[in-house]
């Protein structure tokens, strides 16, 4: 799945307070859990979870050094 074919209904905005970001997030229901994967949204501006297809869009200031 690419960002162009991502399901936009599964788009989540994140800020610097959410970093380091991993999917599933702690708020995900138990039935929606999959192996945890860390996603670098600060560098690219967006990241797609390879397991569930959720697109995370970064809406914050990138940490220094990125």
Residue pairs with C-beta under 8 A, 6 or more apart in sequence:
1 48
1 53
2 48
3 46
3 48
3 55
6 48
6 53
6 55
7 53
7 55
8 55
10 52
10 53
10 54
10 55
11 54
11 55
11 56
11 57
12 25
12 54
12 55
12 56
12 57
13 56
13 57
13 58
13 59
14 21
14 41
14 56
14 57
14 58
14 59
14 60
15 58
15 59
15 60
16 42
16 60
16 61
16 62
16 63
17 60
18 25
19 41
19 42
19 60
19 63
20 38
21 38
21 39
21 40
21 41
21 47
21 56
22 36
22 37
22 38
22 39
23 34
23 36
23 37
23 39
23 49
23 51
23 52
23 54
23 56
24 32
24 33
24 34
24 36
24 52
32 52
34 51
34 52
35 51
37 49
37 50
37 51
39 47
39 49
39 56
40 47
41 47
41 56
41 57
41 58
42 58
42 60
42 62
42 63
42 66
43 62
43 66
44 58
45 57
45 58
46 55
46 56
46 57
46 58
47 55
47 56
48 54
48 55
48 56
49 55
49 56
